[in-house]
Amino acid sequence: MGSATLSRWETVEQWSPTLFLLGGCLMAGHAALSGIRAFTELATPPDVFVTVGHFVALVGLLGLYPVLVDRTPVVARIARAVLVVAAASWCVMTGTQLLALAGIVASLEAVLPDSFFMIVLTTTILTYGLFGISALRADRQSRRVGLFVLAPGGLTVVLIVNSAIGGANAVAGVGIGGGLTLSMLALGYILRSWGGQSERTPPVGDASAG
């Protein structure tokens, strides 16, 4: 890995905790908006919080890659590839939601096909699942990080199951949004003291990997 590339990865690593904290705050906004929809008759704007929150958290998740690729290279590289698709999908959804907020388009559902939403949800679940598995397998110290990384993916599975059984509803959005808020804030806090970066040692014969 070249020095310039290494420097870029170190920058992503340093920002990772902050991005998770920001993602958690945005998810709190999503949960609050869901609560207004669930328990009041007030009109609410398009929910930009959830799309931006997921995108920011996925970028934060990328900060774990330099550590994990040294310890579980195959799983980490697959996870990174899936993350790129997931993050790009949430970026498209964020842009569309901002257009809806500005009144340029009617809604996400009016612009994007159902198959796109399935791609977003599937890649999001796979991304958190693969990164979580990679962290769990890396070493004992990273297992706590791995458990919290798995949480957003698990909550997304709950969202899909709930929607399939009873249809999408704002009450479920409050609970799932609250869970995403707590898991992302916890990740931001844990990563501030995680020793992965300082203890990273490249495996023999893989110094150019990345």
N, CA, C and O of each residue as an XYZ file, in Angstrom:
840
protein
N       0.852     -1.188      0.000
C       0.000      0.000      0.000
C       0.886      1.234      0.000
O       1.732      1.373      0.883
N       0.717      2.148     -0.975
C       1.540      3.321     -1.070
C       1.298      4.281      0.076
O       0.289      4.192      0.775
N       2.248      5.217      0.265
C       2.134      6.139      1.392
C       0.926      7.051      1.250
O       0.266      7.359      2.243
N       0.621      7.496      0.012
C      -0.538      8.369     -0.200
C      -1.831      7.632      0.103
O      -2.737      8.178      0.733
N      -1.911      6.370     -0.355
C      -3.103      5.563     -0.090
C      -3.248      5.307      1.397
O      -4.348      5.383      1.945
N      -2.118      4.999      2.060
C      -2.149      4.757      3.502
C      -2.630      5.989      4.245
O      -3.404      5.888      5.198
N      -2.165      7.163      3.802
C      -2.575      8.407      4.449
C      -4.079      8.627      4.309
O      -4.730      9.076      5.252
N      -4.635      8.312      3.134
C      -6.077      8.470      2.935
C      -6.854      7.536      3.850
O      -7.859      7.930      4.441
N      -6.378      6.281      3.966
C      -7.070      5.335      4.838
C      -6.993      5.779      6.296
O      -7.958      5.631      7.046
N      -5.842      6.325      6.697
C      -5.713      6.798      8.073
C      -6.680      7.943      8.355
O      -7.209      8.063      9.460
N      -6.906      8.789      7.340
C      -7.864      9.880      7.496
C      -9.269      9.342      7.690
O     -10.018      9.827      8.538
N      -9.629      8.323      6.889
C     -10.954      7.706      7.026
C     -11.100      7.076      8.406
O     -12.144      7.204      9.045
N     -10.046      6.392      8.868
C     -10.068      5.781     10.201
C     -10.300      6.825     11.292
O     -11.101      6.616     12.203
N      -9.598      7.941     11.189
C      -9.704      8.978     12.217
C     -11.100      9.577     12.272
O     -11.573      9.955     13.344
N     -11.764      9.667     11.118
C     -13.085     10.262     11.060
C     -14.197      9.260     11.353
O     -15.344      9.655     11.564
N     -13.875      7.983     11.368
C     -14.901      6.955     11.522
C     -15.763      7.129     12.775
O     -16.987      7.079     12.659
N     -15.183      7.332     13.979
C     -16.030      7.521     15.165
C     -16.964      8.720     15.041
O     -18.132      8.645     15.424
N     -16.446      9.831     14.503
C     -17.265     11.033     14.345
C     -18.416     10.793     13.387
O     -19.528     11.269     13.616
N     -18.156     10.058     12.313
C     -19.205      9.774     11.330
C     -20.298      8.902     11.934
O     -21.479      9.096     11.646
N     -19.911      7.942     12.771
C     -20.925      7.118     13.433
C     -21.747      7.952     14.418
O     -22.963      7.782     14.507
N     -21.102      8.839     15.144
C     -21.832      9.715     16.063
C     -22.798     10.616     15.296
O     -23.932     10.828     15.725
N     -22.344     11.141     14.165
C     -23.213     11.964     13.334
C     -24.377     11.140     12.788
O     -25.523     11.590     12.774
N     -24.058      9.909     12.333
C     -25.114      9.026     11.843
C     -26.144      8.733     12.920
O     -27.342      8.688     12.642
N     -25.678      8.531     14.157
C     -26.599      8.287     15.259
C     -27.500      9.480     15.523
O     -28.693      9.310     15.776
N     -26.949     10.684     15.467
C     -27.760     11.888     15.664
C     -28.805     12.040     14.558
O     -29.943     12.427     14.822
N     -28.416     11.738     13.334
C     -29.370     11.802     12.217
C     -30.476     10.766     12.385
O     -31.638     11.037     12.082
N     -30.112      9.583     12.866
C     -31.119      8.549     13.099
C     -32.072      8.946     14.231
O     -33.238      8.552     14.230
N     -31.576      9.720     15.188
C     -32.463     10.247     16.225
C     -33.501     11.168     15.603
O     -34.663     11.170     16.009
N     -33.075     11.950     14.617
C     -34.018     12.795     13.888
C     -35.050     11.963     13.142
O     -36.229     12.313     13.097
N     -34.599     10.857     12.557
C     -35.515      9.939     11.869
C     -36.526      9.345     12.844
O     -37.716      9.274     12.539
N     -36.058      8.920     14.012
C     -36.962      8.351     15.013
C     -37.964      9.394     15.491
O     -39.138      9.080     15.690
N     -37.511     10.633     15.678
C     -38.414     11.700     16.109
C     -39.473     11.990     15.050
O     -40.646     12.183     15.370
N     -39.055     12.019     13.798
C     -40.002     12.261     12.705
C     -41.015     11.124     12.609
O     -42.198     11.361     12.365
N     -40.549      9.892     12.801
C     -41.456      8.739     12.800
C     -42.450      8.842     13.948
O     -43.619      8.485     13.802
N     -41.974      9.336     15.099
C     -42.862      9.509     16.248
C     -43.950     10.534     15.973
O     -45.103     10.341     16.359
N     -43.588     11.617     15.312
C     -44.588     12.638     14.956
C     -45.637     12.037     14.026
O     -46.831     12.296     14.176
N     -45.186     11.236     13.069
C     -46.126     10.611     12.135
C     -46.999      9.571     12.818
O     -48.165      9.397     12.464
N     -46.428      8.878     13.803
C     -47.161      7.797     14.459
C     -48.201      8.305     15.445
O     -49.270      7.709     15.574
N     -47.906      9.395     16.141
C     -48.738      9.784     17.274
C     -49.409     11.151     17.131
O     -50.107     11.601     18.039
N     -49.198     11.806     15.996
C     -49.863     13.090     15.774
C     -50.415     13.136     14.357
O     -50.150     12.257     13.536
N     -51.175     14.164     14.097
C     -51.723     14.385     12.753
C     -50.961     15.474     12.010
O     -51.404     15.955     10.967
N     -49.818     15.858     12.553
C     -49.046     16.935     11.941
C     -48.435     16.489     10.617
O     -48.017     15.341     10.469
N     -48.389     17.396      9.672
C     -47.735     17.119      8.394
C     -46.224     17.122      8.596
O     -45.691     17.961      9.322
N     -45.549     16.198      7.963
C     -44.092     16.096      8.111
C     -43.426     16.138      6.736
O     -44.017     15.696      5.750
N     -42.213     16.661      6.662
C     -41.484     16.711      5.394
C     -40.905     15.343      5.056
O     -40.900     14.450      5.903
N     -40.417     15.166      3.830
C     -39.718     13.919      3.490
C     -38.572     13.662      4.465
O     -37.872     14.589      4.871
N     -38.388     12.403      4.832
C     -37.417     12.031      5.865
C     -36.008     11.945      5.276
O     -35.573     10.890      4.816
N     -35.313     13.075      5.301
C     -33.931     13.108      4.818
C     -32.988     12.529      5.870
O     -31.894     12.070      5.541
N     -33.412     12.551      7.134
C     -32.554     12.064      8.220
C     -32.105     10.621      7.991
O     -30.929     10.299      8.163
N     -33.042      9.754      7.603
C     -32.724      8.332      7.511
C     -31.770      8.038      6.358
O     -30.876      7.203      6.496
N     -31.946      8.710      5.227
C     -31.069      8.434      4.081
C     -29.659      8.969      4.315
O     -28.673      8.287      4.039
N     -29.576     10.204      4.828
C     -28.251     10.774      5.112
C     -27.579      9.997      6.242
O     -26.374      9.749      6.196
N     -28.358      9.614      7.257
C     -27.796      8.867      8.376
C     -27.182      7.551      7.962
O     -26.080      7.214      8.393
N     -27.895      6.795      7.120
C     -27.352      5.524      6.639
C     -26.095      5.751      5.795
O     -25.115      5.017      5.928
N     -26.124      6.760      4.935
C     -24.960      7.027      4.086
C     -23.740      7.398      4.921
O     -22.646      6.882      4.691
N     -23.925      8.286      5.882
C     -22.813      8.725      6.732
C     -22.252      7.552      7.534
O     -21.036      7.409      7.666
N     -23.141      6.716      8.069
C     -22.679      5.576      8.865
C     -21.902      4.580      8.008
O     -20.921      3.999      8.474
N     -22.326      4.377      6.772
C     -21.601      3.457      5.891
C     -20.209      3.988      5.562
O     -19.249      3.220      5.495
N     -20.098      5.285      5.360
C     -18.764      5.864      5.149
C     -17.912      5.674      6.399
O     -16.716      5.393      6.309
N     -18.536      5.829      7.560
C     -17.815      5.575      8.811
C     -17.366      4.133      8.927
O     -16.281      3.848      9.435
N     -18.204      3.228      8.452
C     -17.866      1.796      8.495
C     -16.633      1.500      7.655
O     -15.857      0.597      7.969
N     -16.462      2.259      6.596
C     -15.287      2.071      5.745
C     -13.997      2.318      6.512
O     -12.938      1.818      6.132
N     -14.083      3.090      7.594
C     -12.894      3.344      8.409
C     -12.369      2.121      9.118
O     -11.220      2.113      9.558
N     -13.189      1.071      9.245
C     -12.717     -0.170      9.858
C     -11.918     -1.031      8.880
O     -11.183     -1.930      9.288
N     -12.068     -0.750      7.599
C     -11.466     -1.617      6.580
C      -9.952     -1.776      6.704
O      -9.470     -2.906      6.634
N      -9.171     -0.697      6.885
C      -7.710     -0.876      6.945
C      -7.270     -1.836      8.047
O      -6.295     -2.568      7.877
N      -7.979     -1.838      9.169
C      -7.638     -2.756     10.261
C      -8.050     -4.177      9.904
O      -7.272     -5.118     10.058
N      -9.281     -4.322      9.427
C      -9.829     -5.659      9.191
C      -9.186     -6.354      8.000
O      -9.069     -7.579      8.003
N      -8.765     -5.607      6.978
C      -8.180     -6.247      5.796
C      -6.840     -6.889      6.134
O      -6.420     -7.830      5.459
N      -6.164     -6.397      7.166
C      -4.911     -7.011      7.605
C      -5.148     -8.329      8.326
O      -4.288     -9.210      8.325
N      -6.328     -8.459      8.945
C      -6.584     -9.615      9.811
C      -7.511    -10.643      9.170
O      -7.331    -11.843      9.373
N      -8.489    -10.193      8.408
C      -9.394    -11.103      7.683
C      -9.542    -10.571      6.260
O     -10.594    -10.037      5.909
N      -8.501    -10.709      5.437
C      -8.466    -10.021      4.140
C      -9.590    -10.392      3.177
O     -10.134     -9.513      2.509
N      -9.949    -11.664      3.089
C     -10.962    -12.075      2.110
C     -12.326    -11.479      2.453
O     -12.970    -10.859      1.606
N     -12.760    -11.667      3.693
C     -14.067    -11.152      4.116
C     -14.084     -9.628      4.038
O     -15.075     -9.040      3.605
N     -13.003     -8.993      4.451
C     -12.953     -7.531      4.457
C     -13.049     -6.967      3.043
O     -13.728     -5.963      2.829
N     -12.385     -7.590      2.080
C     -12.442     -7.082      0.702
C     -13.828     -7.265      0.092
O     -14.304     -6.397     -0.639
N     -14.474     -8.384      0.389
C     -15.841     -8.582     -0.083
C     -16.755     -7.542      0.553
O     -17.612     -6.963     -0.114
N     -16.560     -7.311      1.857
C     -17.375     -6.329      2.571
C     -17.205     -4.942      1.966
O     -18.181     -4.205      1.821
N     -15.986     -4.583      1.616
C     -15.747     -3.260      1.027
C     -16.466     -3.119     -0.305
O     -17.049     -2.073     -0.589
N     -16.428     -4.170     -1.130
C     -17.094     -4.120     -2.430
C     -18.602     -3.932     -2.278
O     -19.212     -3.148     -3.005
N     -19.199     -4.655     -1.333
C     -20.635     -4.529     -1.101
C     -20.958     -3.155     -0.528
O     -21.983     -2.561     -0.863
N     -20.076     -2.648      0.344
C     -20.284     -1.332      0.948
C     -20.355     -0.243     -0.124
O     -21.176      0.668     -0.021
N     -19.518     -0.325     -1.135
C     -19.520      0.682     -2.198
C     -20.897      0.753     -2.860
O     -21.410      1.841     -3.121
N     -21.490     -0.411     -3.128
C     -22.821     -0.452     -3.742
C     -23.864      0.126     -2.786
O     -24.714      0.919     -3.191
N     -23.793     -0.279     -1.512
C     -24.763      0.204     -0.525
C     -24.664      1.716     -0.346
O     -25.681      2.410     -0.346
N     -23.449      2.226     -0.196
C     -23.260      3.660      0.015
C     -23.723      4.455     -1.205
O     -24.345      5.507     -1.059
N     -23.423      3.961     -2.401
C     -23.872      4.641     -3.620
C     -25.392      4.661     -3.698
O     -25.982      5.652     -4.128
N     -26.023      3.574     -3.286
C     -27.486      3.495     -3.310
C     -28.113      4.486     -2.338
O     -29.085      5.164     -2.674
N     -27.553      4.570     -1.124
C     -28.071      5.534     -0.157
C     -27.798      6.962     -0.599
O     -28.570      7.864     -0.274
N     -26.721      7.182     -1.329
C     -26.425      8.510     -1.870
C     -27.493      8.906     -2.892
O     -27.963     10.044     -2.897
N     -27.872      7.962     -3.754
C     -28.940      8.217     -4.727
C     -30.252      8.516     -4.004
O     -30.975      9.437     -4.383
N     -30.558      7.742     -2.967
C     -31.783      7.974     -2.210
C     -31.762      9.332     -1.511
O     -32.787     10.009     -1.436
N     -30.595      9.728     -1.001
C     -30.477     11.035     -0.352
C     -30.739     12.158     -1.342
O     -31.474     13.099     -1.046
N     -30.131     12.053     -2.523
C     -30.352     13.069     -3.546
C     -31.816     13.155     -3.952
O     -32.361     14.247     -4.117
N     -32.452     11.992     -4.114
C     -33.869     11.960     -4.491
C     -34.741     12.539     -3.386
O     -35.700     13.262     -3.658
N     -34.407     12.218     -2.135
C     -35.176     12.739     -1.001
C     -35.036     14.251     -0.888
O     -35.994     14.937     -0.531
N     -33.863     14.771     -1.187
C     -33.674     16.222     -1.184
C     -34.489     16.886     -2.290
O     -35.021     17.981     -2.106
N     -34.582     16.222     -3.431
C     -35.435     16.744     -4.512
C     -36.898     16.742     -4.092
O     -37.650     17.660     -4.420
N     -37.298     15.694     -3.358
C     -38.676     15.637     -2.856
C     -38.916     16.743     -1.832
O     -39.983     17.357     -1.807
N     -37.913     16.992     -0.987
C     -38.023     18.051      0.016
C     -38.175     19.415     -0.652
O     -38.878     20.289     -0.145
N     -37.510     19.588     -1.792
C     -37.592     20.850     -2.532
C     -38.843     20.930     -3.407
O     -39.113     21.963     -4.019
N     -39.605     19.832     -3.464
C     -40.823     19.829     -4.259
C     -40.604     19.568     -5.742
O     -41.511     19.763     -6.551
N     -39.406     19.129     -6.097
C     -39.103     18.882     -7.517
C     -39.662     17.535     -7.958
O     -40.118     17.394     -9.093
N     -39.630     16.548     -7.074
C     -40.252     15.248     -7.350
C     -41.260     14.952     -6.245
O     -41.210     15.553     -5.172
N     -42.171     14.027     -6.511
C     -43.233     13.739     -5.551
C     -42.717     13.004     -4.316
O     -43.005     13.405     -3.188
N     -41.958     11.932     -4.525
C     -41.470     11.116     -3.409
C     -40.438     10.133     -3.922
O     -40.238      9.999     -5.129
N     -39.776      9.438     -2.988
C     -38.846      8.374     -3.375
C     -39.553      7.308     -4.195
O     -39.056      6.872     -5.234
N     -40.730      6.889     -3.709
C     -41.460      5.797     -4.354
C     -41.910      6.166     -5.763
O     -42.056      5.295     -6.620
N     -42.131      7.457     -6.000
C     -42.580      7.888     -7.324
C     -41.449      7.896     -8.344
O     -41.687      7.851     -9.550
N     -40.221      7.953     -7.850
C     -39.063      8.075     -8.747
C     -38.298      6.760     -8.895
O     -37.916      6.378    -10.001
N     -38.076      6.069     -7.767
C     -37.240      4.873     -7.772
C     -38.088      3.608     -7.794
O     -39.108      3.539     -7.109
N     -37.681      2.605     -8.574
C     -38.451      1.358     -8.653
C     -38.283      0.506     -7.393
O     -37.331      0.680     -6.633
N     -39.223     -0.415     -7.190
C     -39.170     -1.293     -6.014
C     -37.874     -2.101     -5.971
O     -37.336     -2.360     -4.894
N     -37.378     -2.494     -7.136
C     -36.145     -3.293     -7.184
C     -34.961     -2.520     -6.611
O     -34.048     -3.117     -6.040
N     -34.970     -1.196     -6.761
C     -33.876     -0.386     -6.221
C     -33.862     -0.448     -4.696
O     -32.800     -0.552     -4.082
N     -35.049     -0.383     -4.091
C     -35.133     -0.444     -2.632
C     -34.647     -1.796     -2.109
O     -34.041     -1.877     -1.041
N     -34.918     -2.848     -2.868
C     -34.436     -4.167     -2.465
C     -32.910     -4.230     -2.524
O     -32.272     -4.836     -1.663
N     -32.337     -3.601     -3.542
C     -30.873     -3.551     -3.644
C     -30.292     -2.795     -2.452
O     -29.303     -3.224     -1.857
N     -30.915     -1.668     -2.108
C     -30.436     -0.859     -0.977
C     -30.465     -1.668      0.316
O     -29.472     -1.724      1.041
N     -31.600     -2.290      0.599
C     -31.744     -3.029      1.855
C     -30.829     -4.254      1.900
O     -30.203     -4.531      2.923
N     -30.756     -4.984      0.785
C     -29.928     -6.195      0.753
C     -28.458     -5.873      0.936
O     -27.769     -6.519      1.726
N     -27.974     -4.872      0.206
C     -26.546     -4.517      0.325
C     -26.227     -3.918      1.690
O     -25.123     -4.099      2.204
N     -27.180     -3.209      2.275
C     -26.961     -2.662      3.617
C     -26.808     -3.782      4.639
O     -25.902     -3.759      5.472
N     -27.706     -4.763      4.565
C     -27.629     -5.902      5.486
C     -26.324     -6.669      5.290
O     -25.652     -7.015      6.261
N     -25.967     -6.934      4.034
C     -24.736     -7.676      3.751
C     -23.504     -6.905      4.220
O     -22.564     -7.496      4.752
N     -23.510     -5.601      4.025
C     -22.356     -4.794      4.423
C     -22.110     -4.878      5.928
O     -21.000     -5.172      6.372
N     -23.163     -4.615      6.707
C     -23.002     -4.689      8.159
C     -22.696     -6.114      8.613
O     -21.908     -6.324      9.535
N     -23.327     -7.092      7.960
C     -23.076     -8.481      8.322
C     -21.637     -8.899      8.070
O     -21.007     -9.526      8.922
N     -21.116     -8.550      6.893
C     -19.750     -8.941      6.542
C     -18.710     -8.201      7.387
O     -17.734     -8.799      7.841
N     -18.921     -6.905      7.595
C     -17.992     -6.167      8.450
C     -18.052     -6.679      9.886
O     -17.028     -6.775     10.562
N     -19.261     -7.006     10.347
C     -19.398     -7.548     11.694
C     -18.697     -8.879     11.848
O     -17.999     -9.104     12.836
N     -18.877     -9.771     10.873
C     -18.216    -11.076     10.907
C     -16.705    -10.907     10.859
O     -15.973    -11.587     11.578
N     -16.241     -9.992     10.005
C     -14.802     -9.745      9.902
C     -14.227     -9.268     11.235
O     -13.156     -9.712     11.649
N     -14.946     -8.362     11.905
C     -14.464     -7.867     13.200
C     -14.501     -8.957     14.265
O     -13.597     -9.041     15.097
N     -15.536     -9.788     14.246
C     -15.627    -10.878     15.216
C     -14.491    -11.882     15.040
O     -14.007    -12.458     16.014
N     -14.074    -12.085     13.806
C     -13.019    -13.057     13.519
C     -11.616    -12.486     13.687
O     -10.646    -13.238     13.779
N     -11.504    -11.154     13.726
C     -10.180    -10.534     13.708
C      -9.373    -10.846     14.968
O      -8.275    -11.395     14.879
N      -9.899    -10.507     16.117
C      -9.232    -10.796     17.386
C     -10.219    -10.561     18.521
O     -11.341    -10.107     18.296
N      -9.800    -10.869     19.726
C     -10.702    -10.757     20.874
C     -11.111     -9.315     21.144
O     -12.250     -9.048     21.530
N     -10.187     -8.394     20.942
C     -10.471     -6.995     21.240
C     -11.539     -6.422     20.313
O     -12.314     -5.556     20.718
N     -11.581     -6.901     19.077
C     -12.510     -6.341     18.100
C     -13.897     -6.974     18.150
O     -14.790     -6.561     17.411
N     -14.088     -7.974     19.014
C     -15.381     -8.660     19.044
C     -16.512     -7.748     19.483
O     -17.616     -7.836     18.945
N     -16.263     -6.877     20.445
C     -17.312     -5.957     20.877
C     -17.699     -5.021     19.736
O     -18.877     -4.722     19.540
N     -16.699     -4.562     18.987
C     -16.975     -3.731     17.814
C     -17.826     -4.516     16.820
O     -18.789     -3.987     16.265
N     -17.468     -5.781     16.597
C     -18.211     -6.609     15.650
C     -19.671     -6.767     16.025
O     -20.541     -6.739     15.154
N     -19.952     -6.933     17.308
C     -21.336     -7.090     17.766
C     -22.149     -5.837     17.488
O     -23.296     -5.926     17.049
N     -21.574     -4.681     17.738
C     -22.301     -3.434     17.488
C     -22.428     -3.155     15.986
O     -23.398     -2.532     15.554
N     -21.460     -3.608     15.194
C     -21.567     -3.444     13.742
C     -22.708     -4.302     13.187
O     -23.378     -3.905     12.234
N     -22.924     -5.460     13.776
C     -24.004     -6.334     13.325
C     -25.386     -5.750     13.617
O     -26.357     -6.081     12.937
N     -25.473     -4.888     14.620
C     -26.781     -4.386     15.071
C     -27.571     -3.654     13.981
O     -28.746     -3.974     13.802
N     -26.999     -2.684     13.235
C     -27.789     -2.013     12.208
C     -28.300     -2.968     11.119
O     -29.414     -2.808     10.619
N     -27.485     -3.952     10.761
C     -27.941     -4.943      9.792
C     -29.097     -5.755     10.324
O     -30.060     -6.026      9.605
N     -29.003     -6.151     11.609
C     -30.082     -6.911     12.231
C     -31.365     -6.102     12.305
O     -32.450     -6.633     12.073
N     -31.249     -4.826     12.627
C     -32.426     -3.959     12.687
C     -33.049     -3.767     11.304
O     -34.267     -3.635     11.184
N     -32.222     -3.752     10.270
C     -32.752     -3.650      8.910
C     -33.521     -4.913      8.536
O     -34.533     -4.843      7.839
N     -33.044     -6.060      8.994
C     -33.785     -7.317      8.782
C     -35.139     -7.247      9.481
O     -36.157     -7.646      8.916
N     -35.147     -6.738     10.716
C     -36.407     -6.586     11.453
C     -37.362     -5.673     10.690
O     -38.563     -5.938     10.632
N     -36.835     -4.606     10.107
C     -37.654     -3.687      9.322
C     -38.318     -4.397      8.151
O     -39.505     -4.204      7.890
N     -37.537     -5.227      7.440
C     -38.083     -5.935      6.283
C     -39.153     -6.928      6.709
O     -40.215     -7.012      6.092
N     -38.869     -7.680      7.766
C     -39.837     -8.677      8.246
C     -41.113     -8.002      8.711
O     -42.214     -8.456      8.400
N     -40.965     -6.911      9.461
C     -42.140     -6.190      9.950
C     -42.979     -5.649      8.798
O     -44.208     -5.719      8.830
N     -42.310     -5.111      7.784
C     -43.031     -4.572      6.627
C     -43.734     -5.674      5.850
O     -44.836     -5.480      5.337
N     -43.081     -6.843      5.768
C     -43.681     -7.955      5.036
C     -44.905     -8.507      5.759
O     -45.867     -8.937      5.123
N     -44.863     -8.495      7.097
C     -45.965     -9.066      7.880
C     -47.125     -8.085      8.026
O     -48.276     -8.422      7.748
N     -46.807     -6.870      8.465
C     -47.876     -5.923      8.768
C     -47.867     -4.659      7.948
O     -48.692     -3.773      8.173
N     -46.947     -4.551      6.993
C     -46.843     -3.324      6.225
C     -46.028     -2.274      6.963
O     -45.875     -2.336      8.183
N     -45.507     -1.311      6.215
C     -44.698     -0.254      6.830
C     -45.571      0.609      7.728
O     -46.681      0.980      7.349
N     -45.075      0.926      8.913
C     -45.821      1.802      9.807
C     -44.857      2.653     10.622
O     -43.715      2.266     10.871
N     -45.343      3.822     11.031
C     -44.487      4.791     11.713
C     -44.084      4.338     13.105
O     -43.004      4.689     13.582
N     -44.942      3.557     13.768
C     -44.616      3.087     15.118
C     -43.367      2.209     15.081
O     -42.470      2.355     15.912
N     -43.318      1.292     14.105
C     -42.120      0.461     13.947
C     -40.915      1.324     13.614
O     -39.797      1.033     14.039
N     -41.145      2.387     12.852
C     -40.049      3.298     12.519
C     -39.443      3.943     13.741
O     -38.237      4.188     13.784
N     -40.275      4.224     14.745
C     -39.768      4.807     15.986
C     -38.824      3.831     16.687
O     -37.727      4.204     17.101
N     -39.266      2.567     16.817
C     -38.449      1.569     17.505
C     -37.163      1.253     16.771
O     -36.087      1.209     17.368
N     -37.281      1.032     15.457
C     -36.090      0.692     14.672
C     -35.157      1.894     14.575
O     -33.937      1.747     14.655
N     -35.734      3.083     14.402
C     -34.914      4.295     14.375
C     -34.184      4.514     15.688
O     -33.027      4.933     15.708
N     -34.884      4.222     16.799
C     -34.229      4.334     18.102
C     -33.096      3.341     18.261
O     -32.044      3.669     18.808
N     -33.312      2.128     17.783
C     -32.260      1.116     17.843
C     -31.054      1.493     16.998
O     -29.913      1.312     17.422
N     -31.306      2.019     15.800
C     -30.204      2.464     14.943
C     -29.446      3.620     15.597
O     -28.219      3.699     15.521
N     -30.192      4.504     16.235
C     -29.558      5.626     16.934
C     -28.593      5.129     18.001
O     -27.440      5.556     18.052
N     -29.066      4.229     18.850
C     -28.237      3.730     19.949
C     -27.028      2.950     19.435
O     -25.920      3.116     19.946
N     -27.235      2.098     18.426
C     -26.125      1.283     17.929
C     -25.045      2.136     17.275
O     -23.856      1.866     17.443
N     -25.447      3.165     16.528
C     -24.458      4.016     15.864
C     -23.734      4.905     16.861
O     -22.524      5.105     16.746
N     -24.458      5.441     17.840
C     -23.801      6.243     18.874
C     -22.826      5.385     19.685
O     -21.737      5.837     20.037
N     -23.227      4.146     19.976
C     -22.338      3.237     20.709
C     -21.081      2.937     19.905
O     -19.980      2.907     20.455
N     -21.244      2.715     18.596
C     -20.074      2.467     17.750
C     -19.140      3.666     17.737
O     -17.922      3.510     17.828
N     -19.705      4.859     17.624
C     -18.868      6.048     17.642
C     -18.081      6.167     18.934
O     -16.906      6.532     18.925
N     -18.735      5.856     20.046
C     -18.064      5.929     21.348
C     -16.974      4.864     21.476
O     -15.861      5.152     21.918
N     -17.303      3.633     21.086
C     -16.349      2.524     21.221
C     -15.124      2.733     20.334
O     -13.996      2.470     20.750
N     -15.356      3.207     19.106
C     -14.247      3.367     18.167
C     -13.282      4.471     18.592
O     -12.132      4.491     18.155
N     -13.735      5.377     19.430
C     -12.827      6.419     19.918
C     -11.693      5.833     20.761
O     -10.600      6.395     20.822
N     -11.963      4.712     21.401
C     -10.937      4.099     22.262
C     -10.457      2.757     21.735
O      -9.669      2.076     22.391
N     -10.934      2.371     20.541
C     -10.538      1.076     19.975
C      -9.084      1.140     19.556
O      -8.659      2.108     18.926
N      -8.315      0.114     19.901
C      -6.886      0.128     19.600
C      -6.518     -0.493     18.282
O      -5.351     -0.816     18.062
N      -7.481     -0.675     17.387
C      -7.199     -1.378     16.142
C      -6.132     -0.728     15.297
O      -5.261     -1.405     14.750
N      -6.200      0.617     15.188
C      -5.259      1.303     14.316
C      -3.829      1.195     14.831
O      -2.910      0.896     14.069
N      -3.645      1.435     16.112
C      -2.283      1.445     16.647
C      -1.675      0.062     16.698
O      -0.453     -0.087     16.681
N      -2.544     -0.975     16.764
C      -2.021     -2.327     16.883
C      -1.953     -3.053     15.552
O      -1.617     -4.236     15.508
N      -2.275     -2.346     14.444
C      -2.327     -3.005     13.164
C      -0.924     -3.372     12.708
O      -0.016     -2.540     12.732
N      -0.751     -4.618     12.294
C       0.508     -5.094     11.755
C       0.215     -5.866     10.483
O      -0.500     -6.867     10.529
N       0.759     -5.422      9.321
C       0.475     -6.085      8.062
C       0.952     -7.519      8.058
O       2.038     -7.804      8.561
N       0.153     -8.448      7.493
C       0.571     -9.838      7.420
C       1.726     -9.997      6.447
O       1.870     -9.216      5.507
N       2.541    -11.006      6.675
C       3.706    -11.260      5.842
C       3.242    -11.554      4.413
O       2.319    -12.339      4.197
N       3.901    -10.906      3.434
C       3.596    -11.156      2.045
C       2.358    -10.428      1.554
O       1.923    -10.666      0.427
N       1.771     -9.543      2.368
C       0.548     -8.846      1.951
C       0.713     -7.343      2.131
O      -0.270     -6.628      2.322
N       1.945     -6.864      2.071
C       2.202     -5.454      2.315
C       1.600     -4.557      1.262
O       1.345     -3.384      1.535
N       1.359     -5.076      0.047
C       0.793     -4.272     -1.030
C      -0.694     -4.410     -1.136
O      -1.307     -3.818     -2.024
N      -1.304     -5.188     -0.243
C      -2.753     -5.419     -0.347
C      -3.500     -4.176      0.025
O      -2.992     -3.354      0.788
N      -4.700     -4.013     -0.495
C      -5.533     -2.877     -0.172
C      -6.501     -2.689     -1.246
O      -7.320     -1.773     -1.185
